[in-house]
């Protein structure tokens, strides 16, 4: 086993390097089944984080995990399952995508999310589960959490799709994940 | 576990002196020396880095078994990246100012297997320590021939290679007279979603290491050292560029490696 390379903060100046045109458009906005996934990144004082970067990774509508290139140079047709969005001055991030299906039989569907920010020394993983799924009740991650904390992992449905706020710290802190095999 | 000695009133205050910050760092070092568990990741709760105060989770990370989607990562194709994007010195009409360097190394997983065909992104300050970013107001010159952003894909053996300019150290507002050691930001993907990594590569022998709360947020000295590149005369090119080698190990990776991963 080789020892892992530690992480470091993305810093405040990633804005000219990491975001790119179409990065947050997993599908074109005019696609009939396009939805919006959006929300704010919020710090421990309840203030929006204007220099955060959010990445999303998801299966397609049928729950298929996509193995196609094309996230950097989008052709408008290929769904690759991956997107990247920087937060705006008001802490808001936004993706245009499709509703993910369940990638495993009987399991709840979710968006896998990675969060980076100035002041955040290593990336954080979380999940944004779709609301109103029967399988939420039996989900192994949610079942192990107190009810108040479960809510932090479930997106809310709004007119255009889903809203999912990411709270870095505090009473309503989002549940962040140590996925098996992750660094100690 | 992440107890710290000095409670801090606010983030981004820029009021502390280097001596106060160094004292806080020293207290954390002494506390770490008495514990047995090795920490190979940075501490998310690291008050000497003031911006971390309101931005670290206060609750423990929750263990979850990766599900199907998390056992794969995004795929990037060669057609998506121009080979010239790995040379940060040819993006404009003229030569950037500064010491031209080649930075190369291999990206592997924890078992030493190469991470092939994956995206590596870099960004950095110019030779004077200035970023091309509207919020960088450090009164050092902007270099019209240097943007400081590059991309490449790892080769079959996991290797990556950039040609760039050695970045300068720069002041930041963490505390009075705070200066960051020169560094290049790296963004990496593995074959699993869980392997995503953003980190920074530092240069050997930097006098600012001990003073810098971001570098010191990795409390274990050997883990910290893994962020420092090695000067490699074999990478250095005659009459052209000095060379640095820096290998990167992504952890995670729960899936059995397949031939498909090598594309």
Contacts between the chains, C-beta under 8 A, distances in Angstrom:
chain1	res1	chain2	res2	distance
A	1	B	110	5.4
A	1	B	111	6.7
A	2	B	108	6.4
A	2	B	110	5.7
A	2	B	111	7.5
A	2	B	112	5.6
A	2	B	249	4.5
A	3	B	40	6.1
A	3	B	222	7.5
A	3	B	223	7.0
A	3	B	226	6.6
A	3	B	249	6.5
A	4	B	40	5.7
A	4	B	41	7.7
A	4	B	110	6.2
A	4	B	249	5.1
A	4	B	250	6.9
A	4	B	251	3.8
A	5	B	197	6.7
A	5	B	199	6.0
A	5	B	226	5.4
A	5	B	227	7.0
A	5	B	248	4.8
A	5	B	249	5.0
A	5	B	250	7.2
A	6	B	40	5.9
A	6	B	41	5.4
A	6	B	42	5.6
A	6	B	199	6.5
A	6	B	218	4.6
A	6	B	223	5.2
A	6	B	224	7.3
A	6	B	226	6.5
A	6	B	227	6.4
A	7	B	41	6.2
A	7	B	42	5.9
A	7	B	197	5.7
A	7	B	198	6.0
A	7	B	199	5.0
A	8	B	42	6.4
A	8	B	185	7.8
A	8	B	198	7.0
A	8	B	199	4.6
A	8	B	200	4.2
A	8	B	214	6.2
A	8	B	215	7.9
A	8	B	217	7.7
A	8	B	218	7.9
A	8	B	227	7.0
A	9	B	49	7.8
A	9	B	51	7.9
A	9	B	52	7.9
A	9	B	198	7.8
A	9	B	214	6.2
A	10	B	185	7.1
A	10	B	187	7.8
A	10	B	198	5.0
A	11	B	185	6.4
A	12	B	133	7.5
A	12	B	135	6.2
A	13	B	123	7.1
A	13	B	125	7.9
A	13	B	131	4.3
A	13	B	133	4.3
A	13	B	135	7.2
A	13	B	136	6.0
A	14	B	123	6.2
A	14	B	185	6.9
A	15	B	133	6.0
A	16	B	123	7.1
A	16	B	131	7.6
A	16	B	132	5.4
A	16	B	133	5.7
A	16	B	147	6.9
A	16	B	148	7.7
A	16	B	149	6.0
A	17	B	121	6.3
A	17	B	122	7.5
A	17	B	123	3.3
A	17	B	148	7.4
A	17	B	149	3.8
A	17	B	185	7.4
A	18	B	121	6.4
A	18	B	123	7.3
A	18	B	187	6.4
A	43	B	54	4.3
A	43	B	55	5.3
A	44	B	53	7.5
A	44	B	54	3.9
A	44	B	55	7.0
A	44	B	58	7.7
A	45	B	54	5.4
A	47	B	54	7.7
A	49	B	55	6.9
A	55	B	196	7.4
A	57	B	69	6.4
A	57	B	70	7.7
A	57	B	73	7.4
A	57	B	74	6.5
A	57	B	193	5.3
A	58	B	69	6.4
A	59	B	68	7.4
A	59	B	69	5.2
A	65	B	68	5.6
A	65	B	69	5.2
A	65	B	72	5.2
A	67	B	72	6.9
A	67	B	75	5.6
A	67	B	260	7.4
A	68	B	75	6.3
A	69	B	75	4.7
A	69	B	76	5.7
A	69	B	77	3.0
A	69	B	79	7.5
A	69	B	80	6.2
A	70	B	77	6.6
A	70	B	80	6.9
A	71	B	74	5.5
A	71	B	75	8.0
A	71	B	76	6.8
A	71	B	80	7.6
A	72	B	76	6.3
A	72	B	80	4.1
A	72	B	81	6.8
A	72	B	119	7.5
A	73	B	79	6.9
A	73	B	80	4.4
A	80	B	74	6.3
A	80	B	75	7.2
A	81	B	69	7.7
A	81	B	74	6.7
A	82	B	74	3.7
A	100	B	69	7.8
A	103	B	67	6.3
A	103	B	68	3.9
A	103	B	69	4.8
A	104	B	67	5.8
A	104	B	68	5.0
A	107	B	67	6.2
A	112	B	69	5.6
A	112	B	70	5.5
A	112	B	193	5.6
A	114	B	193	7.8
A	114	B	196	5.4
A	116	B	198	5.7
A	117	B	55	5.9
A	118	B	51	5.6
A	118	B	55	7.8
A	119	B	11	7.2
A	119	B	49	7.2
A	119	B	51	3.1
A	119	B	52	5.0
A	119	B	53	7.7
A	119	B	54	7.3
A	119	B	55	3.8
A	119	B	56	7.9
A	120	B	44	7.0
A	120	B	52	7.1
A	120	B	55	5.0
A	120	B	56	7.0
A	121	B	42	4.0
A	121	B	43	6.7
A	121	B	44	5.4
A	121	B	46	6.1
A	121	B	49	6.9
A	121	B	52	5.9
A	121	B	56	7.4
A	121	B	214	7.3
A	121	B	217	5.0
A	122	B	41	5.6
A	122	B	42	5.3
A	122	B	44	6.2
A	123	B	196	5.8
A	123	B	197	7.3
A	123	B	198	5.9
A	124	B	57	6.9
A	124	B	61	8.0
A	125	B	193	7.8
A	125	B	194	7.2
A	125	B	196	7.9
A	127	B	64	7.7
A	140	B	64	7.7
A	140	B	65	7.2
A	141	B	62	7.1
A	141	B	64	4.7
A	144	B	62	7.6
A	145	B	62	7.0
A	149	B	59	8.0
A	168	B	54	7.5
A	168	B	55	5.0
A	168	B	56	7.1
A	168	B	57	6.3
A	169	B	54	6.1
A	169	B	55	6.6
A	169	B	56	6.4
A	169	B	57	6.1
A	169	B	58	5.6
A	170	B	58	7.4
A	173	B	57	5.8
A	173	B	58	6.4
A	173	B	59	5.7
A	174	B	57	7.7
A	175	B	59	7.5
A	175	B	62	5.1
A	176	B	57	5.3
A	176	B	59	7.9
A	176	B	61	5.3
A	176	B	62	6.9
A	177	B	61	6.1
A	177	B	62	5.6
A	177	B	63	7.5
A	177	B	64	4.8
A	178	B	61	3.9
A	178	B	62	6.6
A	178	B	63	5.0
A	178	B	64	7.3
A	179	B	64	5.7
A	179	B	65	7.6
A	179	B	66	4.7
A	179	B	70	6.0
A	179	B	193	7.8
A	179	B	194	4.5
A	179	B	252	6.9
A	180	B	63	7.2
A	180	B	64	7.5
A	180	B	65	5.3
A	180	B	66	5.9
A	180	B	194	7.9
A	180	B	254	6.0
A	181	B	66	7.2
A	181	B	192	7.5
A	181	B	194	5.9
A	181	B	251	6.9
A	181	B	252	4.3
A	181	B	253	6.0
A	181	B	254	4.5
A	182	B	61	8.0
A	182	B	194	5.6
A	182	B	251	6.8
A	182	B	252	5.5
A	183	B	40	6.0
A	183	B	41	4.7
A	183	B	251	4.8
A	183	B	252	7.4
A	184	B	37	7.8
A	184	B	38	7.9
A	184	B	39	7.1
A	184	B	40	6.4
A	184	B	41	6.9
